[in-house]
Structure formats: C-alpha cells, structure tokens
Amino acid sequence: MSTRLPLLLVLLLCGFTSPTFGAEPAPDFTLPTFPDDAGISLHDLKGRVVYLDFWATWCPPCRKSFPWMDEMHARYKDEGLTIIAVSVDKKRELIEEFINQRQPAFTVAHDPSGEIAKAYRLRGMPSSYLIDRNGLLVKTHLGFRDKDKATMEAAIQALLKK
C-alpha cells in the first residue's frame, strides 16, 4: 500500500491531464483476456475505435471507472467502439475476484509484466487511450473523475463519426 500512496498523491496534485498526441501508430499488443484467456489483439480491431484503459485492483479511481466504461460500451459498441481494460496487477486471482464482483460487459485483459503499459508510456493509474479506426493513437487521459466523463464521451463520439 505504501508504494501506491505517492502515485495517488501525484494524481491529486497534478489533476487530470488530457494531452493529445499527434496521431501516431498505437503500439500493437496481444494479451490474455478474462475469464477465458482467449486473448485480444489490437491489430484485429482495425476499423473500430478502441478505448484502452490501464487499471489495477488497488486503484480506487480505476475501480470507479468501471461503471462508466460499461455505460460507454452499452451506448457505443454497435457504432464501432471497443473497450479494453488492461489490468497491470501481478496476481491474476485479484483481477478474477474483482471481475466476478463487477461483471463488466467489455473486454478485460491482463498485462502482468507491464510490457504493454511501458509501450504506452503509462504515467499513472488509471490511464486511458483513444485509438482511431486506423490504429492511430489520438488521445490520452490520466485519471478518472466524474467531471471528465463528458469530455471523454465527446472524444469517443468524435472518433466514431469519422
């Protein structure tokens, strides 16, 4: 727990940022999914808008974002949105317990080595990335607060219209 406190303080002091990358190719990945370990690859999602979220079970804002991601999934999946929540927890059983409690409708994947998080230059938890239909990383967002929901939804809507 003591290693998590500095990260939470950084998030509180810095607030949320929403830097925009010049469109650049999103790092490709293939990760195991829950609960079936079927796997998901970013490459297979070309043609869809991807909301990629890095989270951990010990992160309160991460846990708080799950109902919102479920809402976005229900609202926009048929328009081409795919949500992937990538846990960076080391222990799979922690994720399974959380997933069993929450039952998210979107895809949950696991990056236990942190290799994919590193490829996305993860700076804090949660961090989310919007990837357009061409596989380009167009937006990133650090943290999760209620006041940011409308902005993130507007960004999703804008990408879905392209």
DSSP file with accessible surface (Angstrom, degrees, kcal/mol):
  #  RESIDUE AA STRUCTURE BP1 BP2  ACC     N-H-->O    O-->H-N    N-H-->O    O-->H-N    TCO  KAPPA ALPHA  PHI   PSI    X-CA   Y-CA   Z-CA
    1    1 A M    >>        0   0  149      0, 0.0     4,-1.3     0, 0.0     3,-1.0   0.000 360.0 360.0 360.0 -34.3    0.0    0.0    0.0
    2    2 A S  T 34  +     0   0   99      1,-0.3     3,-0.0     2,-0.2     0, 0.0   0.815 360.0  53.6 -64.6 -28.1    2.8    2.4    0.8
    3    3 A T  T 3> S+     0   0  113      1,-0.2     4,-0.6     2,-0.2    -1,-0.3   0.723 106.0  54.8 -77.4 -17.7    4.0    2.4   -2.8
    4    4 A R  H <> S+     0   0   75     -3,-1.0     4,-2.3     1,-0.2     5,-0.2   0.805  92.7  70.2 -83.5 -29.5    0.5    3.3   -4.0
    5    5 A L  H  X S+     0   0   98     -4,-1.3     4,-2.5     1,-0.2     5,-0.2   0.918  95.7  50.9 -59.4 -46.1    0.2    6.4   -1.9
    6    6 A P  H  > S+     0   0   73      0, 0.0     4,-2.3     0, 0.0    -1,-0.2   0.912 110.2  51.1 -59.8 -37.9    2.8    8.5   -3.8
    7    7 A L  H  X S+     0   0   45     -4,-0.6     4,-2.2     1,-0.2    -2,-0.2   0.931 110.4  48.2 -64.2 -43.2    1.1    7.7   -7.1
    8    8 A L  H  X S+     0   0   36     -4,-2.3     4,-2.4     1,-0.2    -1,-0.2   0.902 110.6  52.0 -64.5 -38.1   -2.3    8.7   -5.7
    9    9 A L  H  X S+     0   0   85     -4,-2.5     4,-2.8     2,-0.2     5,-0.3   0.908 107.3  52.4 -64.6 -40.5   -0.8   12.0   -4.4
   10   10 A V  H  X S+     0   0   76     -4,-2.3     4,-2.8    -5,-0.2     5,-0.3   0.936 109.9  49.2 -60.0 -43.6    0.7   12.7   -7.8
   11   11 A L  H  X S+     0   0   16     -4,-2.2     4,-1.8     1,-0.2    -2,-0.2   0.919 113.2  46.3 -62.8 -41.2   -2.7   12.3   -9.4
   12   12 A L  H  < S+     0   0  139     -4,-2.4    -1,-0.2     1,-0.2    -2,-0.2   0.895 116.7  43.8 -69.1 -38.8   -4.4   14.5   -6.8
   13   13 A L  H  < S+     0   0  150     -4,-2.8    -2,-0.2     1,-0.2    -1,-0.2   0.870 121.1  38.4 -74.2 -37.7   -1.7   17.2   -7.1
   14   14 A C  H  < S-     0   0   83     -4,-2.8    -2,-0.2    -5,-0.3    -1,-0.2   0.701  94.5-155.0 -86.6 -20.0   -1.5   17.2  -10.9
   15   15 A G     <  -     0   0   13     -4,-1.8     2,-0.4    -5,-0.3    -1,-0.2  -0.251  44.1 -39.7  69.9-167.2   -5.2   16.7  -11.6
   16   16 A F        -     0   0   43     -4,-0.1     2,-0.3     2,-0.0   127,-0.1  -0.719  57.2-161.3 -95.6 142.0   -6.1   15.1  -14.8
   17   17 A T        -     0   0   49    125,-0.4   125,-1.7    -2,-0.4    -2,-0.0  -0.847  11.7-165.1-117.5 157.0   -4.4   15.9  -18.0
   18   18 A S        +     0   0   46     -2,-0.3   123,-0.2   123,-0.2     2,-0.1  -0.445  18.1 177.5-138.4  60.1   -5.6   15.3  -21.5
   19   19 A P        -     0   0   53      0, 0.0   121,-1.6     0, 0.0     2,-0.6  -0.385  20.8-140.3 -65.9 145.9   -2.6   15.6  -23.7
   20   20 A T        -     0   0   97    119,-0.2     2,-0.2    -2,-0.1   119,-0.2  -0.938   9.6-147.2-109.4 124.7   -3.2   15.0  -27.3
   21   21 A F        -     0   0   46     -2,-0.6     2,-0.2   117,-0.1     3,-0.1  -0.610  28.8-107.5 -79.1 147.1   -0.6   13.1  -29.3
   22   22 A G        -     0   0   62     -2,-0.2   115,-0.1     1,-0.1    -1,-0.1  -0.585  65.3 -78.9 -62.6 140.2   -0.1   13.9  -32.9
   23   23 A A  S    S+     0   0   64     -2,-0.2   115,-0.2   115,-0.1    -1,-0.1  -0.276  70.6 165.1 -51.6 123.1   -1.7   10.8  -34.4
   24   24 A E  E     -A  137   0A  55    113,-1.3   113,-3.9    -3,-0.1    -3,-0.1  -0.962  46.7 -82.6-136.1 153.0    0.9    8.1  -34.1
   25   25 A P  E     -A  136   0A 103      0, 0.0   111,-0.2     0, 0.0   110,-0.1  -0.358  47.0-122.6 -58.7 131.8    0.5    4.3  -34.5
   26   26 A A        -     0   0   12    109,-2.8     2,-0.1     1,-0.1    94,-0.1  -0.569  34.9 -99.3 -72.4 137.0   -0.7    2.8  -31.3
   27   27 A P        -     0   0   35      0, 0.0    -1,-0.1     0, 0.0     2,-0.1  -0.395  42.5-125.0 -57.5 129.1    1.6    0.1  -30.0
   28   28 A D        +     0   0   90     -2,-0.1     2,-0.3    14,-0.1    91,-0.0  -0.377  36.4 172.6 -74.1 156.0    0.2   -3.3  -31.0
   29   29 A F        -     0   0    7     -2,-0.1    13,-2.0     2,-0.0    14,-0.4  -0.988  29.5-155.2-157.7 157.3   -0.4   -5.9  -28.4
   30   30 A T  E     +G   41   0B 102     -2,-0.3    11,-0.2    11,-0.2    86,-0.0  -0.975  28.9 172.8-133.3 123.2   -1.9   -9.3  -27.9
   31   31 A L  E     -G   40   0B  11      9,-2.4     9,-2.2    -2,-0.4    80,-0.1  -0.961  35.4-104.3-132.2 151.4   -3.0  -10.0  -24.3
   32   32 A P        -     0   0   47      0, 0.0    78,-2.0     0, 0.0     2,-0.2  -0.434  39.9-146.8 -70.6 147.8   -4.8  -12.8  -22.4
   33   33 A T  B  >  -B  109   0A  10     76,-0.2     4,-1.8    -2,-0.1    76,-0.3  -0.692  20.7 -74.1-113.0 169.2   -8.4  -11.9  -21.5
   34   34 A F  T  4 S-     0   0   18     74,-2.4    74,-0.5    -2,-0.2     5,-0.0  -0.853  95.2  -3.8-110.3 148.7  -10.7  -12.8  -18.6
   35   35 A P  T  4 S+     0   0  105      0, 0.0    -1,-0.2     0, 0.0    61,-0.0  -0.987 135.7  35.5 -90.5  -3.9  -12.3  -15.1  -17.8
   36   36 A D  T  4 S-     0   0  107      1,-0.0    -2,-0.2     3,-0.0     0, 0.0   0.467  86.8-130.8 -94.7  -4.3  -11.5  -17.4  -20.7
   37   37 A D     <  +     0   0   95     -4,-1.8    -3,-0.1     1,-0.1    -1,-0.0   0.783  58.7 143.7  62.0  25.4   -7.9  -16.5  -21.5
   38   38 A A        -     0   0   75     -6,-0.1    -1,-0.1     1,-0.1    -4,-0.1   0.861  50.0-134.4 -67.9 -36.6   -9.0  -16.2  -25.1
   39   39 A G        -     0   0   33      1,-0.0     2,-0.3    -9,-0.0    -1,-0.1   0.102  12.7-135.5  96.2 148.5   -6.7  -13.2  -25.9
   40   40 A I  E     -G   31   0B  25     -9,-2.2    -9,-2.4    67,-0.0     2,-0.4  -0.996  10.0-160.2-141.9 141.0   -7.2  -10.0  -27.7
   41   41 A S  E >   -G   30   0B  13     -2,-0.3     3,-0.6   -11,-0.2     4,-0.3  -0.982  18.4-144.9-123.8 133.4   -5.0   -8.2  -30.3
   42   42 A L  G >  S+     0   0   11    -13,-2.0     3,-2.2    -2,-0.4     4,-0.1   0.894 101.3  63.9 -61.0 -37.4   -5.2   -4.6  -31.2
   43   43 A H  G >  S+     0   0  110    -14,-0.4     3,-1.2     1,-0.3    -1,-0.2   0.855  96.9  56.5 -55.4 -36.3   -4.3   -5.5  -34.8
   44   44 A D  G <  S+     0   0  125     -3,-0.6    -1,-0.3     1,-0.2    -2,-0.2   0.541  98.4  63.9 -73.4  -7.5   -7.6   -7.4  -35.0
   45   45 A L  G X   +     0   0   24     -3,-2.2     3,-2.1    -4,-0.3    -1,-0.2   0.290  65.8 135.8-103.2   9.8   -9.6   -4.3  -34.1
   46   46 A K  T <   +     0   0  129     -3,-1.2    88,-0.2     1,-0.3    87,-0.1  -0.327  68.2  38.3 -57.9 138.7   -8.7   -2.1  -37.1
   47   47 A G  T 3  S+     0   0   40     86,-2.7     2,-0.3     1,-0.4    -1,-0.3   0.282 105.1  88.3  98.4  -9.8  -11.9   -0.4  -38.3
   48   48 A R  S <  S-     0   0   80     -3,-2.1     2,-0.4    85,-0.2    -1,-0.4  -0.869  80.3-118.0-117.3 154.0  -13.1    0.1  -34.7
   49   49 A V  E     -c   81   0A   0     31,-2.5    33,-2.8    -2,-0.3     2,-0.5  -0.792  34.6-153.6 -85.6 131.6  -12.5    2.9  -32.2
   50   50 A V  E     -cD  82 131A   2     81,-2.5    81,-2.6    -2,-0.4     2,-0.7  -0.946  15.7-163.0-116.0 126.7  -10.7    1.5  -29.2
   51   51 A Y  E     -cD  83 130A   2     31,-2.7    33,-2.6    -2,-0.5     2,-0.6  -0.938  18.8-167.5-101.9 107.4  -10.8    2.9  -25.7
   52   52 A L  E     -cD  84 129A   0     77,-3.0    77,-2.7    -2,-0.7     2,-0.5  -0.897   5.0-173.9-104.4 121.7   -7.8    1.3  -24.0
   53   53 A D  E     -cD  85 128A   3     31,-3.0    33,-3.8    -2,-0.6     2,-0.5  -0.965  13.7-155.0-122.7 126.5   -7.7    1.7  -20.2
   54   54 A F  E     +cD  86 127A   0     73,-3.3    73,-1.4    -2,-0.5     2,-0.3  -0.882  32.4 152.4 -99.0 131.7   -4.9    0.6  -17.9
   55   55 A W  E     -c   87   0A   0     31,-2.3    33,-2.3    -2,-0.5    34,-0.3  -0.882  30.9-148.5-148.3 172.8   -6.0   -0.1  -14.4
   56   56 A A    >   -     0   0    0     -2,-0.3     3,-1.5    31,-0.2     7,-0.2  -0.984  28.6-120.4-148.2 153.1   -5.3   -2.1  -11.2
   57   57 A T  T 3  S+     0   0   15     -2,-0.3     6,-0.1     1,-0.3    -1,-0.1   0.786 111.9  57.0 -65.6 -27.2   -7.5   -3.6   -8.5
   58   58 A W  T 3  S+     0   0   68      1,-0.0    -1,-0.3     4,-0.0   -54,-0.0   0.523  86.8  92.9 -82.1  -2.7   -5.8   -1.5   -5.8
   59   59 A a    <>  -     0   0    0     -3,-1.5     4,-2.2     1,-0.2     3,-0.3  -0.793  60.4-160.5 -99.5 107.8   -6.5    1.8   -7.5
   60   60 A P  H  > S+     0   0   75      0, 0.0     4,-2.3     0, 0.0     5,-0.2   0.904  92.1  49.3 -56.2 -46.2   -9.8    3.5   -6.3
   61   61 A P  H  > S+     0   0   31      0, 0.0     4,-1.2     0, 0.0    -2,-0.0   0.881 109.7  54.2 -62.1 -32.6  -10.3    5.7   -9.4
   62   62 A a  H >> S+     0   0    0     -3,-0.3     4,-0.6     2,-0.2     3,-0.6   0.942 109.5  46.2 -62.2 -46.8   -9.7    2.7  -11.6
   63   63 A R  H >< S+     0   0   80     -4,-2.2     3,-1.0     1,-0.2    -1,-0.2   0.887 109.7  55.3 -63.7 -36.7  -12.4    0.8   -9.8
   64   64 A K  H 3X S+     0   0  103     -4,-2.3     4,-0.6     1,-0.2    -1,-0.2   0.767  99.7  61.7 -67.6 -25.1  -14.7    3.8  -10.1
   65   65 A S  H <X S+     0   0    0     -4,-1.2     4,-2.6    -3,-0.6    -1,-0.2   0.700  82.4  82.2 -77.3 -16.6  -14.3    4.0  -13.9
   66   66 A F  H <X S+     0   0    2     -3,-1.0     4,-2.5    -4,-0.6    -1,-0.2   0.904  89.0  49.1 -61.3 -44.7  -15.8    0.5  -14.5
   67   67 A P  H  > S+     0   0   68      0, 0.0     4,-2.2     0, 0.0    -1,-0.2   0.915 112.9  49.3 -61.5 -37.7  -19.5    1.6  -14.4
   68   68 A W  H  X S+     0   0    6     -4,-0.6     4,-2.7     2,-0.2    -2,-0.2   0.922 110.5  49.4 -65.8 -42.9  -18.7    4.4  -16.8
   69   69 A M  H  X S+     0   0    0     -4,-2.6     4,-2.7     1,-0.2    -1,-0.2   0.896 110.0  51.9 -64.1 -36.9  -16.9    2.1  -19.2
   70   70 A D  H  X S+     0   0   44     -4,-2.5     4,-2.5    -5,-0.2    -1,-0.2   0.920 109.9  49.6 -61.7 -41.7  -19.9   -0.3  -19.0
   71   71 A E  H  X S+     0   0   83     -4,-2.2     4,-2.4     2,-0.2    -2,-0.2   0.922 112.2  47.0 -63.3 -44.1  -22.1    2.6  -19.9
   72   72 A M  H  X S+     0   0    0     -4,-2.7     4,-2.6     2,-0.2     5,-0.3   0.905 111.3  52.1 -64.9 -40.5  -19.9    3.6  -22.8
   73   73 A H  H  X S+     0   0   33     -4,-2.7     4,-2.0    -5,-0.2     5,-0.2   0.945 112.3  44.8 -59.9 -48.3  -19.8    0.0  -24.0
   74   74 A A  H  < S+     0   0   69     -4,-2.5     4,-0.3     1,-0.2    -2,-0.2   0.896 117.5  45.3 -63.4 -38.7  -23.6   -0.3  -24.0
   75   75 A R  H  < S+     0   0  111     -4,-2.4    -1,-0.2    -5,-0.2    -2,-0.2   0.852 128.3  19.4 -75.9 -35.0  -24.1    3.0  -25.7
   76   76 A Y  H ><>S+     0   0   10     -4,-2.6     5,-1.8    -5,-0.2     3,-1.3   0.455  87.5  99.2-122.5  -0.9  -21.5    2.8  -28.5
   77   77 A K  G ><5S+     0   0   83     -4,-2.0     3,-1.2    -5,-0.3    -3,-0.1   0.891  88.4  51.4 -58.4 -37.2  -20.5   -0.8  -29.1
   78   78 A D  G 3 5S+     0   0  148     -4,-0.3    -1,-0.3     1,-0.3    -2,-0.1   0.655 105.6  56.6 -75.7 -14.4  -22.8   -1.0  -32.1
   79   79 A E  G < 5S-     0   0  109     -3,-1.3    -1,-0.3     2,-0.1    -2,-0.2   0.421 133.4 -84.5 -92.5  -3.4  -21.3    2.2  -33.6
   80   80 A G  T < 5S+     0   0    5     -3,-1.2   -31,-2.5    -4,-0.5     2,-0.4   0.580  80.2 140.0 115.3  14.0  -17.9    0.7  -33.5
   81   81 A L  E   < -c   49   0A   1     -5,-1.8     2,-0.4   -33,-0.2    -1,-0.3  -0.760  25.8-173.3 -92.6 133.6  -16.4    1.2  -30.0
   82   82 A T  E     -c   50   0A  18    -33,-2.8   -31,-2.7    -2,-0.4     2,-0.5  -0.995   8.0-158.0-120.8 128.7  -14.4   -1.5  -28.3
   83   83 A I  E     -c   51   0A   2     -2,-0.4    24,-1.5   -33,-0.2     2,-0.5  -0.928   9.3-176.5-107.8 129.9  -13.4   -1.0  -24.7
   84   84 A I  E     -ce  52 107A   0    -33,-2.6   -31,-3.0    -2,-0.5     2,-0.7  -0.984   8.9-163.0-126.4 118.7  -10.4   -2.9  -23.4
   85   85 A A  E     -ce  53 108A   0     22,-2.7    24,-2.8    -2,-0.5     2,-0.7  -0.909  11.1-160.7-101.7 114.3   -9.5   -2.6  -19.7
   86   86 A V  E     -ce  54 109A   0    -33,-3.8   -31,-2.3    -2,-0.7     2,-0.3  -0.865   4.7-150.7-102.2 113.5   -5.9   -3.9  -19.2
   87   87 A S  E     -ce  55 110A   0     22,-2.8    24,-3.0    -2,-0.7   -31,-0.2  -0.642  11.6-167.3 -82.3 138.9   -5.0   -4.8  -15.6
   88   88 A V        +     0   0   31    -33,-2.3   -32,-0.1    -2,-0.3    -1,-0.1   0.229  44.7 131.1-106.6  11.6   -1.4   -4.4  -14.6
   89   89 A D        -     0   0    6    -34,-0.3    22,-0.1     1,-0.1    25,-0.1  -0.337  55.7-142.4 -59.6 145.1   -2.0   -6.4  -11.4
   90   90 A K  S    S+     0   0  153      1,-0.1     2,-0.7    23,-0.1    -1,-0.1   0.865  84.1  66.3 -76.1 -38.2    0.7   -9.1  -10.9
   91   91 A K    >>  -     0   0  123      1,-0.2     4,-1.0     2,-0.0     3,-0.9  -0.786  65.2-159.6 -96.1 119.4   -1.7  -11.6   -9.4
   92   92 A R  H 3> S+     0   0   57     -2,-0.7     4,-2.5     1,-0.2     3,-0.3   0.843  89.5  64.6 -61.0 -35.7   -4.4  -12.9  -11.7
   93   93 A E  H 3> S+     0   0  112      1,-0.2     4,-2.2     2,-0.2    -1,-0.2   0.825  96.9  56.5 -64.0 -29.1   -6.6  -14.0   -8.8
   94   94 A L  H <> S+     0   0   72     -3,-0.9     4,-1.9     2,-0.2    -1,-0.2   0.911 110.0  45.2 -65.7 -41.0   -7.1  -10.4   -7.7
   95   95 A I  H  X S+     0   0    0     -4,-1.0     4,-3.2    -3,-0.3     5,-0.3   0.923 111.0  52.7 -68.0 -45.0   -8.4   -9.5  -11.1
   96   96 A E  H  X S+     0   0   74     -4,-2.5     4,-2.6     1,-0.2    -2,-0.2   0.910 109.1  49.9 -58.5 -42.4  -10.7  -12.6  -11.2
   97   97 A E  H  X S+     0   0  116     -4,-2.2     4,-1.6     2,-0.2    -1,-0.2   0.936 113.7  45.2 -62.6 -45.2  -12.2  -11.6   -7.9
   98   98 A F  H  X S+     0   0    4     -4,-1.9     4,-2.5     1,-0.2     5,-0.3   0.930 114.0  48.7 -63.8 -45.8  -12.8   -8.1   -9.0
   99   99 A I  H  X S+     0   0   15     -4,-3.2     4,-3.2     1,-0.2    -1,-0.2   0.895 108.1  54.5 -63.7 -39.7  -14.3   -9.2  -12.3
  100  100 A N  H  < S+     0   0  104     -4,-2.6    -1,-0.2    -5,-0.3    -2,-0.2   0.858 112.4  44.5 -63.3 -33.3  -16.5  -11.7  -10.7
  101  101 A Q  H  < S+     0   0  118     -4,-1.6    -2,-0.2    -5,-0.2    -1,-0.2   0.902 123.7  33.2 -74.8 -42.1  -17.9   -8.9   -8.5
  102  102 A R  H  < S-     0   0   93     -4,-2.5    -2,-0.2    -5,-0.1    -3,-0.2   0.762  80.7-158.4 -88.5 -33.4  -18.4   -6.3  -11.2
  103  103 A Q     <  -     0   0  130     -4,-3.2    -3,-0.1    -5,-0.3    -4,-0.1   0.925  17.7-159.2  52.6  55.5  -19.2   -8.5  -14.3
  104  104 A P        -     0   0   21      0, 0.0    -1,-0.1     0, 0.0     4,-0.1  -0.354  16.7-144.7 -65.4 148.4  -18.2   -5.9  -16.8
  105  105 A A  S    S+     0   0   68      2,-0.1     2,-0.1    -2,-0.0     3,-0.1   0.654  77.9  75.4 -86.1 -17.5  -19.6   -6.3  -20.3
  106  106 A F  S    S-     0   0   10      1,-0.1     2,-0.3   -24,-0.1   -22,-0.1  -0.363  97.4 -78.2 -90.1 174.2  -16.4   -5.0  -22.0
  107  107 A T  E     - e   0  84A  48    -24,-1.5   -22,-2.7    -2,-0.1     2,-0.5  -0.538  38.3-163.3 -78.6 133.5  -13.2   -6.9  -22.5
  108  108 A V  E     - e   0  85A   4    -74,-0.5   -74,-2.4    -2,-0.3     2,-0.2  -0.975  13.5-179.2-116.0 127.2  -10.8   -7.2  -19.6
  109  109 A A  E     -Be  33  86A   0    -24,-2.8   -22,-2.8    -2,-0.5     2,-0.4  -0.725  19.2-127.8-121.2 172.6   -7.2   -8.2  -20.4
  110  110 A H  E     + e   0  87A  11    -78,-2.0   -22,-0.2    -2,-0.2     3,-0.1  -0.985  19.8 177.1-131.5 129.7   -4.0   -8.8  -18.3
  111  111 A D    >   +     0   0    3    -24,-3.0     3,-1.1    -2,-0.4     6,-0.1  -0.664  14.4 165.4-124.5  70.7   -0.5   -7.3  -18.7
  112  112 A P  T 3  S+     0   0   55      0, 0.0    -1,-0.1     0, 0.0   -24,-0.1   0.797  75.5  50.0 -65.3 -25.9    1.3   -8.9  -15.7
  113  113 A S  T 3  S-     0   0   80     -3,-0.1   -25,-0.1     1,-0.0   -23,-0.1   0.676 101.7-131.2 -84.4 -16.5    4.7   -8.0  -17.0
  114  114 A G    <>  +     0   0   21     -3,-1.1     4,-2.4   -25,-0.1     5,-0.2   0.544  67.6 130.4  77.4   8.1    3.8   -4.4  -17.6
  115  115 A E  H  > S+     0   0  136      1,-0.2     4,-1.8     2,-0.2     5,-0.1   0.907  73.5  42.4 -62.8 -43.2    5.4   -4.6  -21.1
  116  116 A I  H  > S+     0   0   17      2,-0.2     4,-1.7     1,-0.2    -1,-0.2   0.900 111.7  54.8 -73.0 -39.3    2.3   -3.2  -22.9
  117  117 A A  H  4>S+     0   0    7      1,-0.2     5,-2.2     2,-0.2    -2,-0.2   0.913 108.8  49.7 -58.0 -39.7    1.9   -0.5  -20.2
  118  118 A K  H ><5S+     0   0  171     -4,-2.4     3,-1.8     1,-0.2    -1,-0.2   0.914 105.8  55.6 -65.9 -39.8    5.5    0.5  -20.9
  119  119 A A  H 3<5S+     0   0   45     -4,-1.8    -1,-0.2     1,-0.3    -2,-0.2   0.834 109.4  47.5 -63.1 -29.8    4.9    0.6  -24.6
  120  120 A Y  T 3<5S-     0   0    5     -4,-1.7    -1,-0.3    -3,-0.2    -2,-0.2   0.323 113.5-121.3 -91.4   4.5    2.1    3.1  -24.0
  121  121 A R  T < 5 -     0   0  141     -3,-1.8    -3,-0.2     1,-0.2    -2,-0.1   0.913  33.7-154.4  56.2  48.0    4.3    5.2  -21.6
  122  122 A L      < +     0   0   50     -5,-2.2    -1,-0.2     1,-0.1     3,-0.1  -0.300  21.4 177.2 -56.1 129.0    1.9    4.7  -18.7
  123  123 A R        -     0   0  141      1,-0.3     2,-0.3    -3,-0.1    -1,-0.1   0.553  58.6 -17.0-111.8 -16.9    2.3    7.6  -16.3
  124  124 A G  S    S-     0   0    3   -114,-0.0    -1,-0.3    19,-0.0   -70,-0.1  -0.977  83.9 -49.8-173.3 178.9   -0.3    6.9  -13.7
  125  125 A M  S    S+     0   0    8     -2,-0.3    19,-0.2     1,-0.2   -70,-0.1  -0.962 110.0  18.7-122.9 137.0   -3.4    5.0  -12.8
  126  126 A P  S    S+     0   0    1      0, 0.0    17,-3.7     0, 0.0     2,-0.4   0.684  77.3 171.8 -78.0 157.8   -5.8    4.8  -14.5
  127  127 A S  E     -DF  54 142A   3    -73,-1.4   -73,-3.3    15,-0.2     2,-0.3  -0.995   9.7-167.5-125.7 136.0   -4.6    5.9  -17.9
  128  128 A S  E     -DF  53 141A   1     13,-3.0    13,-2.7    -2,-0.4     2,-0.4  -0.923   4.4-162.9-127.0 154.0   -6.8    5.7  -20.9
  129  129 A Y  E     -DF  52 140A   5    -77,-2.7   -77,-3.0    -2,-0.3     2,-0.5  -0.992  11.3-144.8-136.0 137.5   -6.0    6.0  -24.6
  130  130 A L  E     -DF  51 139A   1      9,-2.8     8,-2.5    -2,-0.4     9,-1.3  -0.918  16.5-169.7-105.5 128.7   -8.3    6.5  -27.6
  131  131 A I  E     -DF  50 137A   1    -81,-2.6   -81,-2.5    -2,-0.5     6,-0.2  -0.966  15.6-135.1-119.8 127.8   -7.3    4.8  -30.8
  132  132 A D    >   -     0   0   23      4,-2.8     3,-2.1    -2,-0.5   -84,-0.2  -0.121  35.0 -89.3 -79.0-179.2   -9.0    5.6  -34.0
  133  133 A R  T 3  S+     0   0   68      1,-0.3   -86,-2.7    26,-0.2   -85,-0.2   0.666 126.0  56.1 -66.1 -16.5  -10.3    3.2  -36.7
  134  134 A N  T 3  S-     0   0  118    -88,-0.2    -1,-0.3     2,-0.1     3,-0.1   0.300 121.5-102.9 -96.8   7.0   -6.9    3.3  -38.5
  135  135 A G  S <  S+     0   0   13     -3,-2.1  -109,-2.8   -87,-0.3     2,-0.4   0.683  74.3 143.4  81.6  18.7   -5.0    2.2  -35.4
  136  136 A L  E     -A   25   0A  53   -111,-0.2    -4,-2.8  -113,-0.0     2,-0.7  -0.790  53.0-128.6 -96.8 134.8   -3.7    5.6  -34.6
  137  137 A L  E     +AF  24 131A   4   -113,-3.9  -113,-1.3    -2,-0.4    -6,-0.2  -0.688  38.8 163.3 -78.7 114.6   -3.3    6.8  -31.0
  138  138 A V  E     +     0   0A  30     -8,-2.5     2,-0.3    -2,-0.7    -7,-0.2   0.615  54.3  17.1-113.9 -16.4   -5.1   10.1  -31.0
  139  139 A K  E     - F   0 130A  41     -9,-1.3    -9,-2.8  -119,-0.2     2,-0.3  -0.990  52.3-165.5-158.9 147.1   -5.7   11.0  -27.3
  140  140 A T  E     - F   0 129A   7   -121,-1.6     2,-0.4    -2,-0.3   -11,-0.2  -0.955   5.4-166.5-132.5 154.2   -4.7   10.0  -23.8
  141  141 A H  E     - F   0 128A   7    -13,-2.7   -13,-3.0    -2,-0.3     2,-0.5  -0.994   8.9-150.2-143.9 133.3   -6.2   10.7  -20.4
  142  142 A L  E     - F   0 127A  13   -125,-1.7  -125,-0.4    -2,-0.4   -15,-0.2  -0.908  61.8  -6.0-107.8 127.0   -4.8   10.4  -17.0
  143  143 A G  S    S-     0   0    3    -17,-3.7     2,-0.3    -2,-0.5   -15,-0.1  -0.242  72.5-101.8  89.9-178.1   -7.0    9.6  -14.0
  144  144 A F        +     0   0   16    -19,-0.2     2,-0.3    -2,-0.1    -1,-0.1  -0.901  40.8 158.7-151.1 117.4  -10.8    9.3  -13.7
  145  145 A R    >>  -     0   0   89     -2,-0.3     3,-1.8     1,-0.1     4,-0.5  -0.986  47.5-117.8-135.7 150.9  -13.1   11.9  -12.3
  146  146 A D  G >4 S+     0   0   86     -2,-0.3     3,-1.4     1,-0.3     4,-0.4   0.867 112.8  59.7 -55.0 -39.0  -16.8   12.5  -12.8
  147  147 A K  G 34 S+     0   0  146      1,-0.3     4,-0.4     2,-0.1    -1,-0.3   0.699 101.4  55.7 -67.8 -15.9  -16.2   15.9  -14.3
  148  148 A D  G <> S+     0   0   22     -3,-1.8     4,-2.4     1,-0.2    -1,-0.3   0.557  82.9  87.3 -89.3  -9.9  -14.1   14.3  -17.1
  149  149 A K  H <X S+     0   0   67     -3,-1.4     4,-2.7    -4,-0.5     5,-0.2   0.915  87.3  48.8 -59.0 -46.6  -16.8   11.9  -18.2
  150  150 A A  H  > S+     0   0   72     -4,-0.4     4,-2.5     1,-0.2    -1,-0.2   0.905 111.8  50.0 -63.4 -39.2  -18.5   14.3  -20.7
  151  151 A T  H  > S+     0   0   79     -4,-0.4     4,-2.0     2,-0.2    -1,-0.2   0.925 112.7  46.1 -64.9 -44.4  -15.1   15.3  -22.3
  152  152 A M  H  X S+     0   0    6     -4,-2.4     4,-2.2     2,-0.2    -2,-0.2   0.908 112.5  50.2 -66.9 -40.0  -14.1   11.7  -22.7
  153  153 A E  H  X S+     0   0   32     -4,-2.7     4,-2.9    -5,-0.2    -2,-0.2   0.915 108.9  52.4 -64.6 -40.1  -17.5   10.7  -24.1
  154  154 A A  H  X S+     0   0   51     -4,-2.5     4,-2.5     1,-0.2    -1,-0.2   0.897 108.7  50.8 -62.2 -38.7  -17.3   13.7  -26.6
  155  155 A A  H  X S+     0   0   17     -4,-2.0     4,-2.0     2,-0.2    -1,-0.2   0.905 111.0  48.6 -65.1 -40.2  -13.9   12.4  -27.7
  156  156 A I  H  X S+     0   0    0     -4,-2.2     4,-2.4     2,-0.2    -2,-0.2   0.948 111.6  49.3 -62.6 -47.6  -15.3    8.9  -28.3
  157  157 A Q  H  X S+     0   0   73     -4,-2.9     4,-1.6     1,-0.2    -2,-0.2   0.900 108.8  53.0 -59.6 -42.1  -18.3   10.4  -30.2
  158  158 A A  H  X S+     0   0   53     -4,-2.5     4,-0.6     1,-0.2    -1,-0.2   0.912 111.1  46.0 -62.1 -42.0  -16.0   12.5  -32.4
  159  159 A L  H >< S+     0   0   12     -4,-2.0     3,-0.8     1,-0.2   -26,-0.2   0.875 109.0  55.2 -69.3 -35.4  -13.9    9.4  -33.4
  160  160 A L  H 3< S+     0   0   13     -4,-2.4    -1,-0.2     1,-0.2    -2,-0.2   0.819 104.4  55.2 -67.1 -27.4  -16.9    7.3  -34.0
  161  161 A K  H 3<        0   0  177     -4,-1.6    -1,-0.2    -5,-0.2    -2,-0.2   0.670 360.0 360.0 -78.5 -17.4  -18.2    9.9  -36.5
  162  162 A K    <<        0   0  182     -3,-0.8   -29,-0.1    -4,-0.6    -3,-0.0  -0.441 360.0 360.0 -76.7 360.0  -15.0    9.8  -38.6
